[in-house]
Amino acid sequence: MNKAPTSTPHDAVFKTFLRHPETAREFLQIHLPASLRELCDLQTLKLESDSFIEENLRAYYSDVLWSVNTTEGNGYIYVVIEHQSTPDAHMAFRLMRYAVAAMQKHLDAGHQQLPLVVPMLFYHGAKSPYPYSLCWLDEFANPKLARQVYAAAFPLVDITVIPDDEIVQHRRMALLELIQKHIRQRDLMGLVEQIVSLLLTGVTNDSQIKTLFNYILQTGDAPRFSEFIRGVAERSPQHKEHLMTIADRLHEAGFQKGWLEGQQKGKQEGKQEGLIEGQRTEALRIARTMLADGTDLSTVQKITRLSVEDIQGVSH
């Protein structure tokens, strides 16, 4: 497979001229639109080493990146020269991609704000004049709609500011949104009635319910989880058996309480060795049941306090 050349006579002559500060400054004074030129202090031009052209396209394009101080802070003048005799219908989009790459480079250097990047195309193809728009939004089938989407703020779903009364009207999304809005609360008991009401609508499937309650266990306050899930189960007849099964299998609070009480009793009775073995047997039983129910390993370890090796052993 022949590798595309990375340097051409076009490339060499372009870079010889445009990498020279005085030449680049005059180029920009002549060709940069006046409204943009007024924003730039061309005396601060500094050549950057980066190239954003894809390797397989460097036979057709060259690029030079200059940094410059602007009235809006640091910025870049990005110049791409096209060597193709046939113009690129997607050059506007390429220029946008290269501009975004320059912005990312700026952020990676530790800056907190995006820089102004002015992409320019220097064209010397056989076809004249250059036939395509250099506004990347014009490449869409519906440029007007594209401007509505990309010239405005993107849609935001901020559930932290949506009232619960509104969230519960969101049908299949309601349960997820309600739980994720309040997941950082230590006590979810105040949500029991709302959650039961949503479960009774029947729009949430068993897999989603199982995943949701495992999520609550993993991210919420585990001892309160047992009380919470039992509260939901008692009020949701059609899900009671399933939820009580989860509660029985994931009840960290009761398990930890029995563990600690058993340790104390064993010490008092001088039966520590037997107690530890009994606790380990119970922990393995719970781990086996939780794994069968689809609980992830880290959660099982958190609840049972078994080693990863012990848990992996019961899964085989």
N, C-alpha and C positions, 0 to 999 in steps of 0.2 A: 504494500500500500504506500503510495507516494505521499509524502507530507507536504502540505501547502507551504509555499515559501513565506517567510516572515518578513522579508525586506524586498522592496522593488525600487527601481529608479524614482518612481513617484514618491515613495516613502522617504527616500534619502534626501531628495531635494526639498521636500516639504519641511522635514525636520531640521535640515540645515538652516533654513530661513526662520522658521517659526520658533525655534529654540533660542534664538538670539533676542535678548531683552528689548533692544531698541527697535528691531524689526517687528517684534510681536506688539510692542506698544503702538507703533504707527499703524499696523494692521488693524488693531482694535479701535484706534482713533478714527480710522477711515470707515470701517465696516460695522462696528457695533452701533446699533440704533441709539440715537441721541438720548432717548429716555433712560436707557440702561447705562450709557456712557457716563451720564451725570451722576450715577450712583457709585461709580468706581473711581478710586484713586489709582490711576494707572502708573504712578511713580512707585507704587509698592508692589509691582508685579514680581512674583517669585515662581520660578519654574519648579513643578513637582515631578517626581520620577514615575508616578503611576500611569499605567495604561489600562484601559477598561475594555479594549477591543478583544473579542474572542480570538483565540489562537488561529482558528481556521478561516478567519476573515481578514487577517492582517495583510494578505496579498492585495486586498481591495480597499482597505481603509488605513489611514494613519490617524493618530490622535496626539494632541499636546494639551497638557493640563497646567494652567497657570493659576496660582492663588493670588488674591488681591484684597486689599482692604476696601470695604464699602461703607456707605452711610448706615447700613444695617448690620455692620459687624464684619466678620471675616466672610469671604466669598471665593468663588472660583469662576474663571473663564475657561470653558471647555470647548476646544476646537477640534472638530473631526473633518478630515478631508476624504472625499470619496474619489477612488481611482477607477471605479467601474465605468465602462462605456454605457451600460444600461443602468439607469437610476434605480435605487432600492425603494420599492413602494412602502416598506416598513421602516425607513430611516428615522422618521419622527419618533416611533416607538423605541428604536435603538438608542436614539439620543436621550430619551427619557430614562431608559434603563441605565445608561452610562452616567447620567446626572445623579440618579439615586445612588449609584455606586460611589460617586464622589462624596455625596452627603454621608453615606455610611462610613467612609474613610475618616471624615471629619469627626463623627461621633466616636469612632473607635480611638481617636487620639485624645479623648477625654472631654471634649466640648459638650455643653449641655443643650445647645440650640442648633437647629439645622442651618447650614449656610445657604446663601443665595448662589445657585449654580446656573450659569448662562451657557447653554449648549449652542454651538455654532457649526454650521456645515459649510465647508469650502468645496465647491463642486467645479469640476473641469471635464465633465463627460462629453461624449460625442453628441448626445441629444440636447438641444437647447430650445427654450429655456428649461430649467429643472421642472419636471411635470407634476410633482407631488407636493401636497401641503406638508409643512413642517410642524403643524400642530398635531400632536399624537391623538388628540380626541377626534380628529377628522378621520381616523382610521376605522372607527366604529361604524357599523351599519346605520346606527341612529346617533349621529354626533350631538344632537340636541339633548337626547336622553343621557348620553355619556357626560355631558357638561353638568347636568343636574346631579349626577352621582358623584363625580370626581371633583367638582368645584365647590362642594359643600361638605359639611361635617358628615362623617359616616354614621349610620344608625347605631344608637347605643341602647342596650337593654340593661338598665340599672335597677335591679330588683330591690336595692337597698332603700329606694325612695318611693317604691310603689306600695300603696296601702294593702294590707292583707285582704281587706274586703274586695279589692280589685283583683288581686292575685287568684283568689279562689274561683273567679269566673273564667279562668284561662284553661279550663277543661284538662286536656292531657298534659299540659305543662304546669298546671297549678300545684300539684304535689311536689314536683322537683323544685319549683321556684320558692315555694313556701319553706321547704326544709333548708334549702341553700341560703335563703335570706337569714334564717335564724340559727344556723348550725353552730355558730360561735357562742350561743347562749349556753350556760351551764345547765339550765333547767328548761327542758322542752315540754314539760307537763302542761304548760298553758296552751300548747298547740294540739293537744290530744283530740279535742272535739272537732276542730277544723280538719284535721287529718282523717278522722273517722268519716266525716261528711264527704270528703273527697274520695275515700276508698269505696263508699257506698254508691258512688256514681258508676262504678264498674268499668271505668275507662283505662285503668292501670292494670297491666297484666302481671302475672305471678313473678316473672323474671325481673320486671322493674321494681316490684315491691321488695323482693329479696335483696336486690342490689342496693336499693335505697336504705334499708335497715342495716345492712352491712356497712354502708357508708357512714351512717349515723354512729355506729359503734366505733369505727376506725377514727373518726374525727371529733366526736363529741366526748362527753364525760361518761365513761363506761359504767360505773355503778348506777348512775341515773338512767342509763339505757334500759336496764332490766325492768325498772319500774315503768318507764315510758312505754316500752313495747307491750307490756302486760296491760297497761291502761288502754292502749289502742285495741289490743286483741279482745278484751272484755266487751268493748263497745261495737265491735265489728264482727257480727256472727258469721258471715260468709268467709271471713279471713281468719277467724279465731283459731282454728286448728293449725293452720299454717304458721300464723304468727306466734302461737304458744310454743310450737316446735322450735322456732328460732329462739324464742325467749329461754326455753329450757336448755338449748344447746349453747347459747352465748351469754349465760347469766354470770358475768364476771363478779358482780357484787356478792351474790350468794356463795359462789365458789371461793372467792378470796376470804370471806368471813369464816366459812367452814374450815378453810386451810389454817387460818390464824388460830381459831378456837381449838382445832385438832392439835396444833403444835403445843399450845398451852396445856391441854389435857395430857398429851403424851409425856411432857416433861414432868408433870405432877405424878403420873403413874409409873414413870420410869420405863416407858415403852416407846422410846423415841425411834428406835430402829424399825419397829413394826409400823409405827405411825407414818414414817417417811415413805415406806414401801406402799402403804395404803394410799397415801396422798398421790404418789407417783402413778399408781394404777388408775386412780380416779382421773388424774390429769391426762393420762394417755387415752382413757375412754372418751373424755370430753374432746380432746384433740382429734381423735378418729372421727367422731360424729360431726364436728365442725368442718373438717376437711371434706367429708362426704356431702355436706350441705353447701360446699362451694366457697367457704371462707378462705381468704388468702392466708399464706403462711405467717406473715408478720403479725396479723391480728391474732391468730391462734397462739403464737408465741407470747404475745402481749398478755393474753388472758390466762394461759396455763402456766406460764413461766418455765416451760420446758425448753431444752436446747433445740437448736435447729436440727441437729442430728436425730434427737429423739422423735421429733415431729415427722421428719422425713421417713423414719423407720416405720411409723404406724401407717404411712400412706402407701406402703408397698404391700 
